Each structure stands twice: as C-alpha cells, then as structure tokens.
Amino acid sequence: MRDAMRRMTAAALVLAALAAPTGLTATPSHAQPAAWPSRPVTVIVPFTAGGGADLVARAVADHLTSALGQSFVIDNRGGAGGNIAGAAAAKAAPDGYTLFFGSTGPTATNILMYKSLSFDPRRDFAPIVLVAKTPVIIVARPDAPFASLKEMLAYAKANPGKLTSAFPGNGTLGHITGVLLNQQAGIDIKHVQYRGGGAIINDLLGGHIDLSMDAMSPYVPLAQEGKIRALAVSTAVRASQLPDVPTVAESGLPGFDASVWYCLLAPTGVPADAVDKLNAEVNAYLKTPKAQELLDRLSAIAGGGTPAELKAFIDGEIDKWGPVVKAAKIEF
C-alpha cells in the first residue's frame, strides 16, 4: 500500500512539473552573459619588468583599469625573443581575459627567423590597436669623417667594406635595419654583433666602432651633449627629442621605415565588443598629456588607429622584413 502511494506521489510531482508555466523553467537558459569585462584581465608582456616596453604596457593597463572598472594585470614573460610570451598568449582562451602586448619580434619578424615557432601571429592573434613606435637611430663615433647620413652613404660607397656598425644581437631590429640600409643604399657596411647596448656605447665613444644602429633612447642624451653624432632616425617622422636630426627618408632613401613597435592583441576569436572597447580606450589614452609625457621620455611615438589598420601594418612589416631576413640568412 505504501509503495503504491509513493508511486502516485512521484507521478503527481512529474505532472506538476510538466504543467508548470514554461517561462519559469526556461528562464535560466535565457540568462544574458555579464558584459565584458566582468573580472580581471591578464596582459602578457614579452619583456622583463622595468624596461621601456614594460612601462608603456603598465601605463596602458592602468588606464584600462580606471576606464573599464576591472583590473588589468601585467604578466611579464621575457625570453626567447618574445616567443615564450607569444605562445602563452596565442594558446589562451579567446574570451577577452588574456591580452598580448605584442612587439616587433613575436608579432612580425620572429616568424621569419624561427623555424619551429609554435604560433603564427597572423593566424593566432586578433589585432586591437597599435600603441607606439620607437625609432632605430643611426649614430656615428664623434670623430667620424662625416656629419650626416647623406655624407655617410657617400663615404660608404667610396669605401666599400671599410665602415663597421654595431648591433645588439643577431636578428634584433638594429641588425636587420643595417641589412635593409645596405640593400636600399647599395653600400657595404660591415655589421658587428655585440651582447648589449652598454658595450656598443663604450666602443662608439672610444672610436673602436664607426656606427651603431639601435633603439633610440640610450643614445639621446649622448647626442644632445655632442658626445656622438646622430645621423638619422629610421621612422617616417622625426623624433621630438632630436628635432634637428633628419629621417632616413629625408636623407635620400624615400620610404625607409624601421622601428621597434608595440601593439595590443588578443587570441583569435575574442568577442568583438571587447575589441571595440579596448580600441576606443587605448586611442583615448594615447591622446592624453600623461601618455605623451611618458612616450616622449622613452623616445617613442604614439600609435593609434583601428584594428584593420593594425592588421595591415603587421602584414606590411612581415612582407617588408621577409627579403631582408632571407638575404641576411638569419635563422634560429
């Protein structure tokens, strides 16, 4: 008897559930996801803490934290030319909660040099915004027999193989900028690899090396004090820290452009609203006096623009440097 009653009660409960209004049972399946961002966001940076790129990344993250109401946390992962950080970011979930503060190497040139790269920046990242560019500067020893890039090019053509130029590591932008200069100017400057910028500066000041092509910031005070000769900057526009120093393009090589640059990316498949918000806020930040002061201090030029413009820029960088890297036989 009791078993029969239990079966009747269970049947009644099932019928009651089936008869319940559909809106009550359907409500959970129609719940809307929380607007992005609803929790902290990680920004992977391919450099150790304290350098110029890290400072820019942290400034951008601080602005996004204030503007979007969630913490943007920096995760420094230096090493392997940026490939460790790039691989980690490329494999992250495309939910908008992991971003990549990309740079020239892991975002463009490394795919041309590393045969076993585990990610493809064109395939694995969604572009968000170009953040900044830092020029490569071409400098000469203080007693060099030329005072401008035009004069240096003429001297190099008249004395093939005589000039030496330092660069800080195989495959760095200073290295491939020198190769590009040789190609476009039809000259033969011998490139000498150093382990770091400090040794380059010492040998430049001591007259042991003729030229250096390197990231601009450490050379600015020396050029301002007249201890070295700043011949040209490699970006399309002059640097505000050295306004009297012409660009390479102004010095006889139209279209020449080589820079260390930084951008914000996300794993491919990131929600469009996250990209839109990030793009708008970074563009807004780059227009502020605070951003301009920081970039000036780091000898950098503000970026900006749309995701589509960043994609075209990255594609153009890969296309530009491909023949240069191949000609220099740079391979890891």
Helices and strands as residue ranges (DSSP letters): H 2-19, H 22-26, G 27-30, E 41-45, H 52-68, E 72-76, G 80-82, H 83-90, E 98-103, H 104-104, I 105-109, H 110-113, H 121-124, E 125-140, H 149-158, E 164-167, H 173-185, E 190-193, H 197-205, E 211-215, G 217-219, H 220-224, E 229-233, G 249-251, E 259-267, H 272-286, H 289-297, E 301-302, H 307-328
